[in-house]
Amino acid sequence: MGAALGVALTFALISVPAVHVADLIDHSMERWTTIFVILCTLVATFGVDATLTGFLLLMIDRDTADSRSHTETDRAGRG
């Protein structure tokens, strides 16, 4: 899930040439505020994406381990 959001953001950044981003920063009244907002948006997006991806992978791993332990218990009980 996090990878898909990261890819979508990357495609959005690729479709906008870097010159327009520089023009946006140059024409803003508060240049450092604009840079800070862009930087925080990117950092927060990728940080949340990585967190969600890690959580999802952890839940999948726990679910797989639980199903394996139940299968082994069932086999041992029948034997």
PyMOL Python script that loads the backbone (N, CA, C, O; Angstrom):
from pymol import cmd

cmd.read_pdbstr("""\
ATOM      1  N   MET A   1       0.818  -1.178   0.000  1.00  0.00           N
ATOM      2  CA  MET A   1       0.000   0.000   0.000  1.00  0.00           C
ATOM      3  C   MET A   1       0.873   1.257   0.000  1.00  0.00           C
ATOM      4  O   MET A   1       0.630   2.201  -0.752  1.00  0.00           O
ATOM      5  N   GLY A   2       1.883   1.248   0.851  1.00  0.00           N
ATOM      6  CA  GLY A   2       2.784   2.393   0.891  1.00  0.00           C
ATOM      7  C   GLY A   2       3.562   2.552  -0.392  1.00  0.00           C
ATOM      8  O   GLY A   2       3.837   3.672  -0.824  1.00  0.00           O
ATOM      9  N   ALA A   3       3.925   1.423  -1.013  1.00  0.00           N
ATOM     10  CA  ALA A   3       4.662   1.491  -2.279  1.00  0.00           C
ATOM     11  C   ALA A   3       3.798   2.118  -3.369  1.00  0.00           C
ATOM     12  O   ALA A   3       4.302   2.887  -4.186  1.00  0.00           O
ATOM     13  N   ALA A   4       2.520   1.803  -3.392  1.00  0.00           N
ATOM     14  CA  ALA A   4       1.631   2.367  -4.412  1.00  0.00           C
ATOM     15  C   ALA A   4       1.502   3.877  -4.241  1.00  0.00           C
ATOM     16  O   ALA A   4       1.509   4.612  -5.229  1.00  0.00           O
ATOM     17  N   LEU A   5       1.385   4.349  -3.004  1.00  0.00           N
ATOM     18  CA  LEU A   5       1.304   5.792  -2.779  1.00  0.00           C
ATOM     19  C   LEU A   5       2.615   6.479  -3.154  1.00  0.00           C
ATOM     20  O   LEU A   5       2.607   7.576  -3.713  1.00  0.00           O
ATOM     21  N   GLY A   6       3.734   5.836  -2.846  1.00  0.00           N
ATOM     22  CA  GLY A   6       5.021   6.398  -3.218  1.00  0.00           C
ATOM     23  C   GLY A   6       5.201   6.488  -4.720  1.00  0.00           C
ATOM     24  O   GLY A   6       5.745   7.468  -5.231  1.00  0.00           O
ATOM     25  N   VAL A   7       4.739   5.451  -5.439  1.00  0.00           N
ATOM     26  CA  VAL A   7       4.822   5.464  -6.900  1.00  0.00           C
ATOM     27  C   VAL A   7       3.944   6.571  -7.473  1.00  0.00           C
ATOM     28  O   VAL A   7       4.354   7.265  -8.403  1.00  0.00           O
ATOM     29  N   ALA A   8       2.745   6.742  -6.930  1.00  0.00           N
ATOM     30  CA  ALA A   8       1.849   7.793  -7.418  1.00  0.00           C
ATOM     31  C   ALA A   8       2.472   9.178  -7.216  1.00  0.00           C
ATOM     32  O   ALA A   8       2.393  10.026  -8.104  1.00  0.00           O
ATOM     33  N   LEU A   9       3.082   9.406  -6.068  1.00  0.00           N
ATOM     34  CA  LEU A   9       3.731  10.683  -5.824  1.00  0.00           C
ATOM     35  C   LEU A   9       4.925  10.876  -6.756  1.00  0.00           C
ATOM     36  O   LEU A   9       5.160  11.981  -7.246  1.00  0.00           O
ATOM     37  N   THR A  10       5.668   9.816  -6.997  1.00  0.00           N
ATOM     38  CA  THR A  10       6.812   9.905  -7.897  1.00  0.00           C
ATOM     39  C   THR A  10       6.369  10.258  -9.309  1.00  0.00           C
ATOM     40  O   THR A  10       6.989  11.105  -9.952  1.00  0.00           O
ATOM     41  N   PHE A  11       5.309   9.626  -9.805  1.00  0.00           N
ATOM     42  CA  PHE A  11       4.797   9.973 -11.132  1.00  0.00           C
ATOM     43  C   PHE A  11       4.335  11.428 -11.190  1.00  0.00           C
ATOM     44  O   PHE A  11       4.533  12.100 -12.202  1.00  0.00           O
ATOM     45  N   ALA A  12       3.727  11.914 -10.124  1.00  0.00           N
ATOM     46  CA  ALA A  12       3.306  13.313 -10.096  1.00  0.00           C
ATOM     47  C   ALA A  12       4.506  14.251 -10.159  1.00  0.00           C
ATOM     48  O   ALA A  12       4.461  15.275 -10.842  1.00  0.00           O
ATOM     49  N   LEU A  13       5.571  13.908  -9.455  1.00  0.00           N
ATOM     50  CA  LEU A  13       6.765  14.748  -9.480  1.00  0.00           C
ATOM     51  C   LEU A  13       7.472  14.686 -10.831  1.00  0.00           C
ATOM     52  O   LEU A  13       8.024  15.687 -11.289  1.00  0.00           O
ATOM     53  N   ILE A  14       7.459  13.512 -11.474  1.00  0.00           N
ATOM     54  CA  ILE A  14       8.102  13.375 -12.782  1.00  0.00           C
ATOM     55  C   ILE A  14       7.341  14.174 -13.837  1.00  0.00           C
ATOM     56  O   ILE A  14       7.955  14.757 -14.729  1.00  0.00           O
ATOM     57  N   SER A  15       6.020  14.207 -13.746  1.00  0.00           N
ATOM     58  CA  SER A  15       5.225  14.900 -14.757  1.00  0.00           C
ATOM     59  C   SER A  15       5.352  16.420 -14.675  1.00  0.00           C
ATOM     60  O   SER A  15       5.043  17.116 -15.642  1.00  0.00           O
ATOM     61  N   VAL A  16       5.799  16.939 -13.541  1.00  0.00           N
ATOM     62  CA  VAL A  16       5.995  18.379 -13.388  1.00  0.00           C
ATOM     63  C   VAL A  16       7.496  18.656 -13.507  1.00  0.00           C
ATOM     64  O   VAL A  16       8.271  18.196 -12.669  1.00  0.00           O
ATOM     65  N   PRO A  17       7.919  19.402 -14.538  1.00  0.00           N
ATOM     66  CA  PRO A  17       9.353  19.699 -14.674  1.00  0.00           C
ATOM     67  C   PRO A  17       9.880  20.477 -13.469  1.00  0.00           C
ATOM     68  O   PRO A  17       9.153  21.257 -12.854  1.00  0.00           O
ATOM     69  N   ALA A  18      11.112  20.263 -13.152  1.00  0.00           N
ATOM     70  CA  ALA A  18      11.723  20.900 -11.980  1.00  0.00           C
ATOM     71  C   ALA A  18      11.750  22.418 -12.107  1.00  0.00           C
ATOM     72  O   ALA A  18      11.761  23.119 -11.095  1.00  0.00           O
ATOM     73  N   VAL A  19      11.761  22.926 -13.308  1.00  0.00           N
ATOM     74  CA  VAL A  19      11.791  24.377 -13.508  1.00  0.00           C
ATOM     75  C   VAL A  19      10.529  25.025 -12.939  1.00  0.00           C
ATOM     76  O   VAL A  19      10.602  26.105 -12.352  1.00  0.00           O
ATOM     77  N   HIS A  20       9.384  24.385 -13.106  1.00  0.00           N
ATOM     78  CA  HIS A  20       8.139  24.963 -12.593  1.00  0.00           C
ATOM     79  C   HIS A  20       8.107  24.977 -11.069  1.00  0.00           C
ATOM     80  O   HIS A  20       7.534  25.882 -10.463  1.00  0.00           O
ATOM     81  N   VAL A  21       8.710  23.992 -10.466  1.00  0.00           N
ATOM     82  CA  VAL A  21       8.774  23.983  -9.007  1.00  0.00           C
ATOM     83  C   VAL A  21       9.683  25.120  -8.548  1.00  0.00           C
ATOM     84  O   VAL A  21       9.385  25.804  -7.569  1.00  0.00           O
ATOM     85  N   ALA A  22      10.776  25.315  -9.251  1.00  0.00           N
ATOM     86  CA  ALA A  22      11.673  26.422  -8.907  1.00  0.00           C
ATOM     87  C   ALA A  22      10.979  27.768  -9.116  1.00  0.00           C
ATOM     88  O   ALA A  22      11.154  28.685  -8.314  1.00  0.00           O
ATOM     89  N   ASP A  23      10.190  27.890 -10.193  1.00  0.00           N
ATOM     90  CA  ASP A  23       9.434  29.128 -10.423  1.00  0.00           C
ATOM     91  C   ASP A  23       8.409  29.368  -9.318  1.00  0.00           C
ATOM     92  O   ASP A  23       8.207  30.500  -8.880  1.00  0.00           O
ATOM     93  N   LEU A  24       7.768  28.296  -8.876  1.00  0.00           N
ATOM     94  CA  LEU A  24       6.806  28.418  -7.783  1.00  0.00           C
ATOM     95  C   LEU A  24       7.488  28.954  -6.535  1.00  0.00           C
ATOM     96  O   LEU A  24       6.949  29.823  -5.849  1.00  0.00           O
ATOM     97  N   ILE A  25       8.663  28.441  -6.245  1.00  0.00           N
ATOM     98  CA  ILE A  25       9.397  28.898  -5.062  1.00  0.00           C
ATOM     99  C   ILE A  25       9.862  30.343  -5.246  1.00  0.00           C
ATOM    100  O   ILE A  25       9.777  31.145  -4.316  1.00  0.00           O
ATOM    101  N   ASP A  26      10.356  30.676  -6.450  1.00  0.00           N
ATOM    102  CA  ASP A  26      10.846  32.029  -6.705  1.00  0.00           C
ATOM    103  C   ASP A  26       9.741  33.082  -6.631  1.00  0.00           C
ATOM    104  O   ASP A  26       9.987  34.197  -6.173  1.00  0.00           O
ATOM    105  N   HIS A  27       8.541  32.748  -7.071  1.00  0.00           N
ATOM    106  CA  HIS A  27       7.454  33.723  -7.114  1.00  0.00           C
ATOM    107  C   HIS A  27       6.635  33.773  -5.831  1.00  0.00           C
ATOM    108  O   HIS A  27       5.729  34.597  -5.708  1.00  0.00           O
ATOM    109  N   SER A  28       6.936  32.919  -4.895  1.00  0.00           N
ATOM    110  CA  SER A  28       6.185  32.954  -3.641  1.00  0.00           C
ATOM    111  C   SER A  28       6.693  34.107  -2.768  1.00  0.00           C
ATOM    112  O   SER A  28       7.839  34.542  -2.889  1.00  0.00           O
ATOM    113  N   MET A  29       5.828  34.577  -1.905  1.00  0.00           N
ATOM    114  CA  MET A  29       6.213  35.697  -1.038  1.00  0.00           C
ATOM    115  C   MET A  29       7.188  35.237   0.044  1.00  0.00           C
ATOM    116  O   MET A  29       8.109  35.966   0.412  1.00  0.00           O
ATOM    117  N   GLU A  30       6.978  34.049   0.538  1.00  0.00           N
ATOM    118  CA  GLU A  30       7.848  33.484   1.573  1.00  0.00           C
ATOM    119  C   GLU A  30       8.522  32.246   1.011  1.00  0.00           C
ATOM    120  O   GLU A  30       7.959  31.152   1.059  1.00  0.00           O
ATOM    121  N   ARG A  31       9.717  32.412   0.482  1.00  0.00           N
ATOM    122  CA  ARG A  31      10.404  31.294  -0.180  1.00  0.00           C
ATOM    123  C   ARG A  31      10.707  30.153   0.780  1.00  0.00           C
ATOM    124  O   ARG A  31      10.493  28.988   0.443  1.00  0.00           O
ATOM    125  N   TRP A  32      11.201  30.471   1.967  1.00  0.00           N
ATOM    126  CA  TRP A  32      11.573  29.401   2.898  1.00  0.00           C
ATOM    127  C   TRP A  32      10.342  28.647   3.399  1.00  0.00           C
ATOM    128  O   TRP A  32      10.414  27.449   3.675  1.00  0.00           O
ATOM    129  N   THR A  33       9.234  29.335   3.514  1.00  0.00           N
ATOM    130  CA  THR A  33       8.001  28.659   3.916  1.00  0.00           C
ATOM    131  C   THR A  33       7.542  27.693   2.832  1.00  0.00           C
ATOM    132  O   THR A  33       7.100  26.585   3.135  1.00  0.00           O
ATOM    133  N   THR A  34       7.644  28.107   1.572  1.00  0.00           N
ATOM    134  CA  THR A  34       7.260  27.235   0.461  1.00  0.00           C
ATOM    135  C   THR A  34       8.154  26.011   0.404  1.00  0.00           C
ATOM    136  O   THR A  34       7.670  24.892   0.235  1.00  0.00           O
ATOM    137  N   ILE A  35       9.453  26.216   0.542  1.00  0.00           N
ATOM    138  CA  ILE A  35      10.395  25.086   0.551  1.00  0.00           C
ATOM    139  C   ILE A  35      10.082  24.154   1.715  1.00  0.00           C
ATOM    140  O   ILE A  35      10.101  22.932   1.564  1.00  0.00           O
ATOM    141  N   PHE A  36       9.794  24.736   2.875  1.00  0.00           N
ATOM    142  CA  PHE A  36       9.491  23.936   4.066  1.00  0.00           C
ATOM    143  C   PHE A  36       8.217  23.112   3.871  1.00  0.00           C
ATOM    144  O   PHE A  36       8.169  21.946   4.263  1.00  0.00           O
ATOM    145  N   VAL A  37       7.199  23.702   3.277  1.00  0.00           N
ATOM    146  CA  VAL A  37       5.935  22.986   3.045  1.00  0.00           C
ATOM    147  C   VAL A  37       6.143  21.836   2.059  1.00  0.00           C
ATOM    148  O   VAL A  37       5.655  20.729   2.287  1.00  0.00           O
ATOM    149  N   ILE A  38       6.860  22.091   0.969  1.00  0.00           N
ATOM    150  CA  ILE A  38       7.132  21.022  -0.007  1.00  0.00           C
ATOM    151  C   ILE A  38       7.939  19.910   0.639  1.00  0.00           C
ATOM    152  O   ILE A  38       7.635  18.731   0.458  1.00  0.00           O
ATOM    153  N   LEU A  39       8.966  20.280   1.391  1.00  0.00           N
ATOM    154  CA  LEU A  39       9.814  19.284   2.047  1.00  0.00           C
ATOM    155  C   LEU A  39       9.022  18.461   3.063  1.00  0.00           C
ATOM    156  O   LEU A  39       9.140  17.236   3.093  1.00  0.00           O
ATOM    157  N   CYS A  40       8.220  19.121   3.891  1.00  0.00           N
ATOM    158  CA  CYS A  40       7.425  18.399   4.898  1.00  0.00           C
ATOM    159  C   CYS A  40       6.392  17.484   4.263  1.00  0.00           C
ATOM    160  O   CYS A  40       6.127  16.395   4.772  1.00  0.00           O
ATOM    161  N   THR A  41       5.807  17.921   3.150  1.00  0.00           N
ATOM    162  CA  THR A  41       4.830  17.084   2.457  1.00  0.00           C
ATOM    163  C   THR A  41       5.473  15.799   1.961  1.00  0.00           C
ATOM    164  O   THR A  41       4.924  14.713   2.146  1.00  0.00           O
ATOM    165  N   LEU A  42       6.638  15.923   1.330  1.00  0.00           N
ATOM    166  CA  LEU A  42       7.326  14.730   0.819  1.00  0.00           C
ATOM    167  C   LEU A  42       7.784  13.819   1.947  1.00  0.00           C
ATOM    168  O   LEU A  42       7.618  12.602   1.869  1.00  0.00           O
ATOM    169  N   VAL A  43       8.355  14.394   2.989  1.00  0.00           N
ATOM    170  CA  VAL A  43       8.846  13.589   4.107  1.00  0.00           C
ATOM    171  C   VAL A  43       7.691  12.871   4.798  1.00  0.00           C
ATOM    172  O   VAL A  43       7.796  11.682   5.101  1.00  0.00           O
ATOM    173  N   ALA A  44       6.597  13.574   5.051  1.00  0.00           N
ATOM    174  CA  ALA A  44       5.450  12.953   5.716  1.00  0.00           C
ATOM    175  C   ALA A  44       4.822  11.859   4.854  1.00  0.00           C
ATOM    176  O   ALA A  44       4.425  10.812   5.365  1.00  0.00           O
ATOM    177  N   THR A  45       4.735  12.103   3.553  1.00  0.00           N
ATOM    178  CA  THR A  45       4.127  11.109   2.664  1.00  0.00           C
ATOM    179  C   THR A  45       4.928   9.826   2.654  1.00  0.00           C
ATOM    180  O   THR A  45       4.369   8.745   2.839  1.00  0.00           O
ATOM    181  N   PHE A  46       6.218   9.928   2.442  1.00  0.00           N
ATOM    182  CA  PHE A  46       7.030   8.720   2.396  1.00  0.00           C
ATOM    183  C   PHE A  46       7.162   8.068   3.772  1.00  0.00           C
ATOM    184  O   PHE A  46       7.259   6.845   3.871  1.00  0.00           O
ATOM    185  N   GLY A  47       7.164   8.877   4.833  1.00  0.00           N
ATOM    186  CA  GLY A  47       7.228   8.305   6.178  1.00  0.00           C
ATOM    187  C   GLY A  47       5.981   7.504   6.523  1.00  0.00           C
ATOM    188  O   GLY A  47       6.072   6.401   7.063  1.00  0.00           O
ATOM    189  N   VAL A  48       4.824   8.058   6.213  1.00  0.00           N
ATOM    190  CA  VAL A  48       3.572   7.342   6.471  1.00  0.00           C
ATOM    191  C   VAL A  48       3.481   6.102   5.587  1.00  0.00           C
ATOM    192  O   VAL A  48       3.040   5.046   6.040  1.00  0.00           O
ATOM    193  N   ASP A  49       3.898   6.229   4.325  1.00  0.00           N
ATOM    194  CA  ASP A  49       3.879   5.075   3.419  1.00  0.00           C
ATOM    195  C   ASP A  49       4.752   3.949   3.941  1.00  0.00           C
ATOM    196  O   ASP A  49       4.342   2.788   3.926  1.00  0.00           O
ATOM    197  N   ALA A  50       5.930   4.273   4.393  1.00  0.00           N
ATOM    198  CA  ALA A  50       6.830   3.240   4.911  1.00  0.00           C
ATOM    199  C   ALA A  50       6.261   2.592   6.174  1.00  0.00           C
ATOM    200  O   ALA A  50       6.391   1.383   6.369  1.00  0.00           O
ATOM    201  N   THR A  51       5.638   3.391   7.021  1.00  0.00           N
ATOM    202  CA  THR A  51       5.027   2.860   8.239  1.00  0.00           C
ATOM    203  C   THR A  51       3.880   1.905   7.912  1.00  0.00           C
ATOM    204  O   THR A  51       3.785   0.818   8.481  1.00  0.00           O
ATOM    205  N   LEU A  52       3.016   2.319   6.995  1.00  0.00           N
ATOM    206  CA  LEU A  52       1.889   1.464   6.614  1.00  0.00           C
ATOM    207  C   LEU A  52       2.365   0.171   5.951  1.00  0.00           C
ATOM    208  O   LEU A  52       1.812  -0.900   6.199  1.00  0.00           O
ATOM    209  N   THR A  53       3.386   0.275   5.114  1.00  0.00           N
ATOM    210  CA  THR A  53       3.915  -0.917   4.460  1.00  0.00           C
ATOM    211  C   THR A  53       4.511  -1.867   5.487  1.00  0.00           C
ATOM    212  O   THR A  53       4.276  -3.074   5.422  1.00  0.00           O
ATOM    213  N   GLY A  54       5.277  -1.342   6.427  1.00  0.00           N
ATOM    214  CA  GLY A  54       5.862  -2.184   7.475  1.00  0.00           C
ATOM    215  C   GLY A  54       4.794  -2.845   8.322  1.00  0.00           C
ATOM    216  O   GLY A  54       4.908  -4.025   8.651  1.00  0.00           O
ATOM    217  N   PHE A  55       3.758  -2.104   8.680  1.00  0.00           N
ATOM    218  CA  PHE A  55       2.669  -2.668   9.475  1.00  0.00           C
ATOM    219  C   PHE A  55       1.958  -3.776   8.709  1.00  0.00           C
ATOM    220  O   PHE A  55       1.641  -4.823   9.274  1.00  0.00           O
ATOM    221  N   LEU A  56       1.709  -3.545   7.431  1.00  0.00           N
ATOM    222  CA  LEU A  56       1.032  -4.543   6.610  1.00  0.00           C
ATOM    223  C   LEU A  56       1.863  -5.817   6.484  1.00  0.00           C
ATOM    224  O   LEU A  56       1.333  -6.920   6.614  1.00  0.00           O
ATOM    225  N   LEU A  57       3.153  -5.669   6.234  1.00  0.00           N
ATOM    226  CA  LEU A  57       4.019  -6.841   6.117  1.00  0.00           C
ATOM    227  C   LEU A  57       4.114  -7.596   7.436  1.00  0.00           C
ATOM    228  O   LEU A  57       4.160  -8.826   7.444  1.00  0.00           O
ATOM    229  N   LEU A  58       4.143  -6.877   8.541  1.00  0.00           N
ATOM    230  CA  LEU A  58       4.171  -7.518   9.856  1.00  0.00           C
ATOM    231  C   LEU A  58       2.895  -8.313  10.108  1.00  0.00           C
ATOM    232  O   LEU A  58       2.957  -9.436  10.608  1.00  0.00           O
ATOM    233  N   MET A  59       1.746  -7.750   9.770  1.00  0.00           N
ATOM    234  CA  MET A  59       0.477  -8.459   9.966  1.00  0.00           C
ATOM    235  C   MET A  59       0.381  -9.692   9.064  1.00  0.00           C
ATOM    236  O   MET A  59      -0.133 -10.726   9.492  1.00  0.00           O
ATOM    237  N   ILE A  60       0.859  -9.601   7.842  1.00  0.00           N
ATOM    238  CA  ILE A  60       0.846 -10.750   6.938  1.00  0.00           C
ATOM    239  C   ILE A  60       1.754 -11.845   7.474  1.00  0.00           C
ATOM    240  O   ILE A  60       1.404 -13.023   7.415  1.00  0.00           O
ATOM    241  N   ASP A  61       2.923 -11.467   7.998  1.00  0.00           N
ATOM    242  CA  ASP A  61       3.861 -12.447   8.527  1.00  0.00           C
ATOM    243  C   ASP A  61       3.283 -13.140   9.760  1.00  0.00           C
ATOM    244  O   ASP A  61       3.415 -14.354   9.909  1.00  0.00           O
ATOM    245  N   ARG A  62       2.649 -12.380  10.635  1.00  0.00           N
ATOM    246  CA  ARG A  62       2.041 -12.985  11.830  1.00  0.00           C
ATOM    247  C   ARG A  62       0.894 -13.924  11.458  1.00  0.00           C
ATOM    248  O   ARG A  62       0.742 -14.989  12.056  1.00  0.00           O
ATOM    249  N   ASP A  63       0.092 -13.530  10.477  1.00  0.00           N
ATOM    250  CA  ASP A  63      -1.027 -14.364  10.045  1.00  0.00           C
ATOM    251  C   ASP A  63      -0.518 -15.668   9.443  1.00  0.00           C
ATOM    252  O   ASP A  63      -1.089 -16.729   9.694  1.00  0.00           O
ATOM    253  N   THR A  64       0.542 -15.600   8.656  1.00  0.00           N
ATOM    254  CA  THR A  64       1.114 -16.801   8.053  1.00  0.00           C
ATOM    255  C   THR A  64       1.699 -17.714   9.119  1.00  0.00           C
ATOM    256  O   THR A  64       1.534 -18.932   9.048  1.00  0.00           O
ATOM    257  N   ALA A  65       2.385 -17.138  10.110  1.00  0.00           N
ATOM    258  CA  ALA A  65       2.965 -17.944  11.190  1.00  0.00           C
ATOM    259  C   ALA A  65       1.869 -18.603  12.022  1.00  0.00           C
ATOM    260  O   ALA A  65       2.018 -19.757  12.422  1.00  0.00           O
ATOM    261  N   ASP A  66       0.772 -17.896  12.290  1.00  0.00           N
ATOM    262  CA  ASP A  66      -0.331 -18.472  13.056  1.00  0.00           C
ATOM    263  C   ASP A  66      -0.985 -19.623  12.310  1.00  0.00           C
ATOM    264  O   ASP A  66      -1.315 -20.643  12.914  1.00  0.00           O
ATOM    265  N   SER A  67      -1.175 -19.474  11.017  1.00  0.00           N
ATOM    266  CA  SER A  67      -1.818 -20.547  10.258  1.00  0.00           C
ATOM    267  C   SER A  67      -0.907 -21.760  10.167  1.00  0.00           C
ATOM    268  O   SER A  67      -1.393 -22.891  10.155  1.00  0.00           O
ATOM    269  N   ARG A  68       0.403 -21.552  10.104  1.00  0.00           N
ATOM    270  CA  ARG A  68       1.339 -22.686  10.097  1.00  0.00           C
ATOM    271  C   ARG A  68       1.315 -23.419  11.428  1.00  0.00           C
ATOM    272  O   ARG A  68       1.360 -24.649  11.452  1.00  0.00           O
ATOM    273  N   SER A  69       1.244 -22.686  12.544  1.00  0.00           N
ATOM    274  CA  SER A  69       1.251 -23.343  13.851  1.00  0.00           C
ATOM    275  C   SER A  69      -0.044 -24.127  14.072  1.00  0.00           C
ATOM    276  O   SER A  69      -0.019 -25.191  14.691  1.00  0.00           O
ATOM    277  N   HIS A  70      -1.170 -23.618  13.577  1.00  0.00           N
ATOM    278  CA  HIS A  70      -2.431 -24.359  13.709  1.00  0.00           C
ATOM    279  C   HIS A  70      -2.393 -25.617  12.852  1.00  0.00           C
ATOM    280  O   HIS A  70      -2.924 -26.644  13.275  1.00  0.00           O
ATOM    281  N   THR A  71      -1.800 -25.585  11.690  1.00  0.00           N
ATOM    282  CA  THR A  71      -1.711 -26.751  10.831  1.00  0.00           C
ATOM    283  C   THR A  71      -0.827 -27.804  11.463  1.00  0.00           C
ATOM    284  O   THR A  71      -1.161 -28.989  11.427  1.00  0.00           O
ATOM    285  N   GLU A  72       0.300 -27.398  12.045  1.00  0.00           N
ATOM    286  CA  GLU A  72       1.181 -28.370  12.687  1.00  0.00           C
ATOM    287  C   GLU A  72       0.535 -28.988  13.913  1.00  0.00           C
ATOM    288  O   GLU A  72       0.747 -30.170  14.181  1.00  0.00           O
ATOM    289  N   THR A  73      -0.251 -28.222  14.672  1.00  0.00           N
ATOM    290  CA  THR A  73      -0.941 -28.742  15.838  1.00  0.00           C
ATOM    291  C   THR A  73      -2.002 -29.760  15.414  1.00  0.00           C
ATOM    292  O   THR A  73      -2.146 -30.804  16.051  1.00  0.00           O
ATOM    293  N   ASP A  74      -2.739 -29.465  14.353  1.00  0.00           N
ATOM    294  CA  ASP A  74      -3.746 -30.394  13.856  1.00  0.00           C
ATOM    295  C   ASP A  74      -3.117 -31.697  13.393  1.00  0.00           C
ATOM    296  O   ASP A  74      -3.660 -32.771  13.651  1.00  0.00           O
ATOM    297  N   ARG A  75      -1.997 -31.619  12.724  1.00  0.00           N
ATOM    298  CA  ARG A  75      -1.317 -32.839  12.243  1.00  0.00           C
ATOM    299  C   ARG A  75      -0.792 -33.660  13.404  1.00  0.00           C
ATOM    300  O   ARG A  75      -0.870 -34.888  13.377  1.00  0.00           O
ATOM    301  N   ALA A  76      -0.256 -33.000  14.426  1.00  0.00           N
ATOM    302  CA  ALA A  76       0.284 -33.722  15.586  1.00  0.00           C
ATOM    303  C   ALA A  76      -0.829 -34.389  16.372  1.00  0.00           C
ATOM    304  O   ALA A  76      -0.633 -35.486  16.896  1.00  0.00           O
ATOM    305  N   GLY A  77      -1.977 -33.765  16.467  1.00  0.00           N
ATOM    306  CA  GLY A  77      -3.097 -34.328  17.213  1.00  0.00           C
ATOM    307  C   GLY A  77      -3.713 -35.524  16.529  1.00  0.00           C
ATOM    308  O   GLY A  77      -4.242 -36.416  17.193  1.00  0.00           O
ATOM    309  N   ARG A  78      -3.652 -35.558  15.217  1.00  0.00           N
ATOM    310  CA  ARG A  78      -4.253 -36.670  14.472  1.00  0.00           C
ATOM    311  C   ARG A  78      -3.361 -37.890  14.413  1.00  0.00           C
ATOM    312  O   ARG A  78      -3.830 -39.013  14.227  1.00  0.00           O
ATOM    313  N   GLY A  79      -2.065 -37.654  14.574  1.00  0.00           N
ATOM    314  CA  GLY A  79      -1.097 -38.751  14.402  1.00  0.00           C
ATOM    315  C   GLY A  79      -1.107 -39.691  15.508  1.00  0.00           C
ATOM    316  O   GLY A  79      -0.348 -40.661  15.502  1.00  0.00           O
TER     317      GLY A  79
END
""", "prot")
cmd.dss("prot")
cmd.show_as("cartoon", "prot")
cmd.util.cbc("prot")
cmd.orient("prot")
